[in-house]
Amino acid sequence: MAMAVVGIGLAALSAYGSIKEGQDKKKYYDQVAQQSRVEGERKAIQYEFQANQILQRTNAANAAVIARGFAGGTQGFEGSAALIQSINNTRGGKEFTFALGNADGTRRASLIQASLYEQAGATAERTGYFNAAGKLGMAALTYGTLGSAPSSGIGTQAAAPVSDFSTPWTPTS
């Protein structure tokens, strides 16, 4: 009987270990998910910074075109100067939009990755609880069978049915 109590105690301890392992894995995956979010946000900010630099370069190029136009005695906002500014704005706008799209894509990807890590953590935690339940169930089953009659052996099986094979088989209609 003492061994049964020790066995049940060890099973309970093992079940606790399974639960704790699942909870620890969940904490780990939650931290990795948070790290993924932070890293994604850092990269997105870099893309936004790049977009702002593109705008600054576009504005500087347009300012130079305007200054050249006025310095040459023509209007800085009309004619060739306006055409060059329009081209600068189109190219700069495309690059700016592309950089902002990269920032958005990076944010979305990091959120998706974080979500996957959180799901893995939740699964690990559930697995810990299921493992613990299985261990406790096995301990209960083992405790319930201690001291009971054996489930197989002499005298526990029913006798095999006897058949008379001396008469031939005929189908019934």
C-alpha positions in Angstrom: 0.0 0.0 0.0 2.9 2.4 0.8 4.2 1.8 -2.7 0.9 2.8 -4.2 0.8 6.0 -2.3 4.4 6.8 -3.4 3.4 6.0 -7.0 0.4 8.2 -6.9 2.5 11.0 -5.3 5.0 10.7 -8.1 2.3 10.7 -10.7 0.9 13.9 -9.2 4.3 15.4 -9.2 4.8 14.4 -12.8 1.4 15.9 -13.7 2.4 19.2 -12.1 5.7 19.1 -14.1 3.7 18.7 -17.3 1.4 21.6 -16.4 4.4 23.8 -15.5 6.3 22.8 -18.7 3.2 23.8 -20.8 2.9 27.1 -18.9 6.6 27.9 -19.3 6.5 27.1 -23.0 3.5 29.5 -23.4 5.5 32.2 -21.6 8.5 31.6 -23.9 6.3 31.8 -27.0 4.6 34.9 -25.7 8.0 36.6 -25.3 9.1 35.5 -28.8 5.8 36.9 -30.1 6.4 40.2 -28.4 10.0 40.3 -29.7 8.6 39.7 -33.2 6.2 42.6 -32.9 9.0 44.9 -31.6 11.4 43.8 -34.4 8.7 44.3 -37.0 7.9 47.8 -35.7 11.6 48.7 -35.7 11.9 47.6 -39.4 8.7 49.5 -40.3 10.1 52.7 -38.7 13.2 52.3 -40.8 11.1 52.1 -43.9 9.1 55.2 -42.8 12.4 57.0 -42.2 13.5 56.0 -45.7 10.2 57.4 -47.1 10.8 60.7 -45.3 14.3 60.9 -46.8 12.9 60.3 -50.3 10.5 63.2 -49.7 13.4 65.4 -48.5 15.5 64.5 -51.6 12.5 65.2 -53.9 11.9 68.6 -52.3 15.6 69.4 -52.5 15.7 68.5 -56.2 12.6 70.6 -56.9 14.0 73.5 -55.0 17.2 73.3 -57.0 15.2 73.3 -60.3 13.2 76.3 -59.1 16.3 78.2 -58.1 18.0 77.5 -61.5 14.9 78.7 -63.3 14.8 82.0 -61.4 18.5 82.4 -61.6 18.3 82.0 -65.4 15.7 84.7 -65.7 12.7 82.4 -66.3 9.8 81.3 -64.1 10.8 78.5 -61.7 7.2 77.1 -61.7 6.5 77.0 -65.4 7.8 75.4 -68.6 10.8 73.1 -68.4 11.2 73.7 -64.7 7.6 72.6 -64.0 8.1 69.5 -66.2 11.3 68.5 -64.3 9.5 69.1 -61.0 6.6 66.9 -62.2 8.9 64.1 -63.2 10.7 64.4 -59.8 7.4 64.3 -57.9 6.2 61.2 -59.9 9.4 59.3 -59.3 9.7 60.4 -55.7 6.1 59.7 -55.0 6.5 56.1 -56.4 9.6 55.5 -54.2 7.8 57.1 -51.2 4.7 54.9 -51.7 6.9 51.8 -52.1 8.8 52.5 -48.9 5.5 53.1 -47.0 4.2 49.8 -48.5 7.3 48.0 -47.2 6.6 49.5 -43.7 3.0 48.3 -43.8 4.0 44.8 -45.1 6.6 44.5 -42.4 4.1 45.4 -39.7 1.6 42.9 -41.0 4.2 40.1 -41.3 5.4 40.7 -37.8 1.9 40.6 -36.4 1.2 37.3 -38.3 4.4 35.8 -37.0 3.5 37.0 -33.4 0.1 35.4 -33.8 1.6 32.1 -34.8 3.9 32.1 -31.8 1.0 32.9 -29.5 -1.0 30.0 -31.0 2.0 27.7 -30.4 2.2 28.9 -26.8 -1.5 28.2 -26.3 -1.1 24.7 -27.8 1.9 24.0 -25.6 -0.1 25.0 -22.6 -3.1 22.8 -23.5 -0.7 19.9 -24.2 0.7 20.3 -20.7 -2.8 20.1 -19.2 -3.7 17.1 -21.4 -0.4 15.3 -20.4 -1.1 16.0 -16.8 -4.6 14.6 -17.1 -3.3 11.5 -18.8 -0.8 10.9 -16.0 -3.3 11.4 -13.3 -5.7 9.1 -15.1 -3.1 6.4 -15.4 -2.3 6.8 -11.7 -6.0 6.5 -10.8 -6.3 3.4 -13.0 -3.2 1.9 -11.5 -4.5 2.6 -8.0 -7.9 1.2 -8.8 -6.4 -2.1 -10.0 -4.2 -2.6 -6.9 -5.4 -5.4 -4.7 -8.2 -6.5 -7.1 -8.5 -9.9 -8.7 -6.3 -10.5 -11.7 -7.9 -9.7 -15.0 -6.7 -12.9 -16.7 -5.4 -16.3 -15.6 -6.8 -19.7 -14.5 -10.5 -19.9 -13.9 -11.3 -16.4 -15.2 -12.0 -17.3 -18.8 -15.2 -18.8 -20.1 -15.1 -22.3 -21.6 -15.0 -22.4 -25.4 -18.2 -23.5 -27.1 -18.3 -27.0 -28.4 -19.3 -27.7 -32.0 -20.3 -31.0 -33.5 -18.5 -31.3 -36.8 -19.7 -34.8 -37.6 -22.7 -33.7 -39.5 -22.4 -31.9 -42.8 -23.5 -28.3 -43.1 -26.7 -27.6 -45.1 -28.0 -24.1 -45.9 -31.4 -23.2 -44.4 -34.0 -21.7 -46.7 
